[in-house]
Amino acid sequence: MEKKTVLDDRDKALLNRVQTRFPLSPRPFAVIGEEVGMDEETVISRLVALKEKGIIRRIGGNFVPDKVGFISTLCAAKVPPERMDLFARTVNAYPGVTHNYLRDNPYNVWFTFIAPSMAMITAHLADISKATGVTAILNLPATRTFKIKAKFDV
């Protein structure tokens, strides 16, 4: 059983703050620090620690893929329990994977993939399949875009 991480109030404040309106500043962590009552060095060290613990996957901008010449697709895979860790690690190693989550469904792992072309996504999915032995991976390109705000109050 995986051990739960205990977050203190300062970590919670940071996690709530970094999810939206990231400062466009030469020193964004100093700006965030001012807002949450920490110095820049403390903000950075706490965020690094949260990343190392797996609480934060990444901090970065989100762009509309087609506006910058990229393709986005939703993928779903049937992953046996004994291959789950390997599959998750393999998929998450690709910088174009923006979300990866479990579902209560025969296709139990869903993830989004963004790349310069569908050919590149197809090749990456083939590589993932080869590396993990998971052959049932659906590639479900978007036909319509819906944007939702994903912010989680901690």
N, C-alpha and C positions, 0 to 999 in steps of 0.2 A: 504494500500500500504506500502511495506517495505521501510524503510529509507536506503538510500545508505550511505556507510561508505566512508569518505574522507580520503585518504591516503596521508601522506606527503612524501617528497622525501626520507627521511631516512627509512620509512616503505617500500617504493617501492624498495630501494636498498637491504634491508634485504630479502624481498620476492624473488627478482631476485637471490640473492646469495644462499639461502638455498635450492633451487630446485635441484641442481646438485652438484656433487663432495663434498659432506658433509665431513668435515675434520675428518680423523681418528686420533684423538688426545685425550689425557686425558681431555683437556679443549677446545672442538671444538668451543664453543661460543666466547672464547677469540681470537681464530684464525680468525673467521668470523669478529669479531669486528675490528681486525687489518686491515682486507681487506676493510672494509666499513667505517672506521674512527669513530668507537664507542668503548667504553669500554665493557668488558664482561657483567657487570651488566645491562647496557643499552640494549644490544642485547637481553639478557634473558627477561627483563621486557617488551620490545616491542613485542617480539615473544609471550609471555604469553598474552599480551593485544590483539594481533591479533587472537590468538586462542579463547579467550573469546568472541570476536566479531564475530566469525564464519568464519573469513577469512582463517585461517589455520585449517585444520581438524586434521592433525597429522604431526609429524616429525619423520621419522624412515626409516630404510632400506627397500629396495625392493629386494626380492629374487625370484629366479625361483622356483615355488612351487614343481615341481616333483623332482628337484635336492636335496631337503631337505625332501622328503617323504610326501609331501602334494598333494592335489588335488585342481584344480581350475575349476570354472565353471562360465559361464555368465548366469544371470537370467533376466527375463523380466516379468513384472507384469502389469495387468490392474487395475489401481487404480482410483476409483472415486474421483473427486475433494474434496469432503467433508472428505475423509479419507487420503488425501495426507500428511498432517503434521504428523499424527499418524504413517502412513506407513514409512515415511522417518526417523522419530525418532527411530522407532522400528528396522528397517534394520540397521541404522547407529550405533546402540548400540552393534552390533556384531563385535568383533575385526577382524574377517576374511573378512569383507566387505571392499574392497579397493577402489572402485569407486561406485558412485551412481548418476545417472543423468536422467533428463527428456528427452523424445523424443516425437516428434509429430507423434504419432502412437497409435492405440488402446492399444497396450502394451506400456504404457507411462512412466514407470519407469524401468530403466535397471541398474543392479549392478553386480559387480563381487564378488564372494565368494570363499575364500580359507580356507580349513580345512584339518585335518589329513586324513579324509576319505569321500567318497561320502555318506556313511550312516549318517555321522554327518551333512553334508550339507542338506541332505534330511530331517533330524529331525529338523534342524534349520528352514528350509523353512516351515515345518508344524507348528512349533511354531509361526513363523511370521504370517502365515495365520490365526491361531487361535486368536492371539492377536489383529489383525487388521480387521478381517473379509474379507480380500482380498483372494479369492480362486483361481483366475486365475494367477498363477505364473509358468512360464516356467523355467525349469532347462536345460540349454544348454551347456553341457560339451564340452570343446575344443577337437577337433580331430587333430588340427594342431596349432602350436604356431607362432604368429607373434608378434614381439616386436617393439614398436614405442617409440620414446622419447617424453614425454609430458612435455614440459617446456613452461611456459607462461611468456613472458616479460611484466612486470607491468610498 
